[in-house]
Each structure stands twice: as structure tokens, then as C-alpha cells.
Amino acid sequence: MTRRNAKSDAGSSPQSGMLSSTALRQYIQRFPQASVLVIGDLILDHYIWGRVSRISPEAPVPVVHVDSESMRLGGAANVFNNVLALGGKADLCGIIGADESGRRLLKELGPRRSGRGGVVIDHDRPTTRKSRVIAHNQQVVRYDVERRGEPKPLLQKRMLRYVESRLRELSCVVVSDYAKGVITAALMSELTRLAALRRVPVIVDPKVEHFSYYKGVTVITPNHLEATQAAGLHGDSDQTVQEAGATIRQRLGCQTVLITRGEKGMSLFEGEGVSWHIPTRARQVFDVTGAGDTVVGTMALALATGASMRESATLANQAAGIVVGQVGTATVTAKQLMEALDRE
């Protein structure tokens, strides 16, 4: 299932060999006991589904005949959705606009609204919306509506007050940063302080431009491009990724760095000189949209139910392998995760 990275230093962890599938299944069975709060950029994912049979006479672009449209939860809302789909309890904290997209996002939450007490409305900014035109299962174009400026201090305080009110009941906090303005240096500093007081782990799905915000978090999950850029390196070789993981961990003072590497799987960096490589579990890759959301949601639930970092990363890797086989923003269920383990 996983193996120790051949490039690990001599001081690496004594752990070796295969992880127990029985133990991994037990963590999945415990997911309903975990309570995760997701804070970050709330996004409405708008999909326009259609077919292309000709090129426009007006410009060299395809003409898409629209068959249907759909709305899905994106960004931090998709992490929230993934936690619920896997059987965990979830709270959601973020900002929407006083607009139709905001109302649609709340509608998409549907019966899950009880977990959205931390969603606040900003009358001066639109709800972030990503619209994707899909023809024959391929993305033709994407257009975004957003405003990236920092929210008013009052709105940041309201979010932090909500987080503080929920911390006693939480197993984990996930920060879903899409660089749309919600995650600020001040908010992260106070969030990290509050979580540390309650000994609640904080997992961050980061953006490169905000890496300095994440000091002292428990786990950070950049993809290989974000990791190498943040470390000031180039390339995606095993050695480069190894250096990036060690550099990020040292600079941020975080417990663990998990670098997602697409078809190359994941690389996990724990204590000094301890690293693991986890091969990809994807059978077919149709769409990587939201895969990072699935990774942090699964990892949060696994850590909250007693799994080690390595076990949590292994489950997250399995979940990511499932979700990239679906088109559009998607989630993974506990049943699907169990079935994936059965195929090992």
C-alpha cells in the first residue's frame, strides 16, 4: 500500500512494511465520531454541459449546444461536502455575497445548513463563482466572478468568534485557502492560537502567496508546483520534492508536510529526515477539480479518529484516486473508500 521513500535519511522512522487494511477500515468506521470545522473561501461551481459539432463563423471557437446546467459546492464548501459524504460531522465558516450566487450556494447546502452557522454575508463583494463549459467530458472554457480583497475586520472577527464558540466540540480544523480573500495573515494567526489552546489540529490546503501565514499549523498539503515554488526550487524530481518538503517544514515549523504529486502519488514529510512516498491509486483521471478538497477532508477525518499521519495520508490518497475518476467537482463516500481498500 505504501512504502518508505528510498531517499529518506538514515534517521528515518522505524516504521516499515505494509499498513494494515483492517486498521484503515476501522478509522473509516469511526468517521461519524469526528467533527471537523472547515474555514476558507466558499465557491459556487457552475457547470454548463453540452456538445460541440461545429466551429463558430464569428471566431475560431467551438459552438457549444447546451444540454443542461448544474451547481455544485466548491472551495471550502466542497471540503465541507466531502467530510459529510465520508460520514463525518462538519461545520462551515466563510463569506458569501448578498447575491443570487450566494443564495444558490446556500440552496446547494440543502439539509446540511445546520453546519453553516459560520457563513457570513458581505454586502460589498460577490459570491465567488467559477463557471465551466464542459463538452464531451472536456472543459472548453472557464470564467470566474470574484473579488479578492480582504474582508472587513468586523467580518473576520465574526468568523473567529464562531470558530472559538465551536472549538470545544471539534476534532480538527481545515483551512481551505483559494486566495479569494477570506484567509488573511491576521485570521490565520488568531486561528492557529485558538486551536493550539484547545489542542485541535489544523490542516491547511494552501496557496503559494500565503505560505507565510501558515506558521505553526499541524499539516500543510501543497501540490508539487506550490511546494517547489514556496521553497524557491524548480522541477518535480524526487530530489527536488524531497528538498521542498524539508524546507517548508523547517520554515513553517509545522508537524507534517504532505505534497500531492498527481500521477506520482504523494510524498509525506514528518520528523527530521522522515519521509514516505505513497504511489497514486487513480485508475483513470478525468478531472482533478476538487481533488485537493478531498485530500484535506479525508485526512482531517482520519487524524480525528486516531490514525497516524502515514495512515491518514494513505486514506487521503485512496480518496483522491476515486474522485479524479469523476468529471466535475465531486465527493467520495465511506463505502467507496472501503471498496477501494478491498481492491488492494
ABEGO torsion letter per residue (X at the ends): XBBBBAABBAABBABBEBBBAAAAAAAAAAAAABBBBBBEBBBBBBBBBBBBABBBAABBBBBBBBABBBBBBBEAAAAAAAAAAAGBBBBBBEBBBBBAAAAAAAAAAEAAAAAAAABBBBAABBBBBBBBBBBGGBBABBBBBBBABBBBAAAAAAAAAAAAAAAAABABBBBBBAGAGABBAAAAAAAAAAAAAAGBBBBBBBBAAAAAAABGBABBBBBAAAAAAAAGBBEABAAAAAAAAAAAAAAAGBABBBBBAEAAEBBBBBBBGBBBBBBBABABBABABGAAAAAAAAAAAAAAAGBBAAAAAAAAAAAAAAAAABBEBBBBBAAAAAAAAAAX
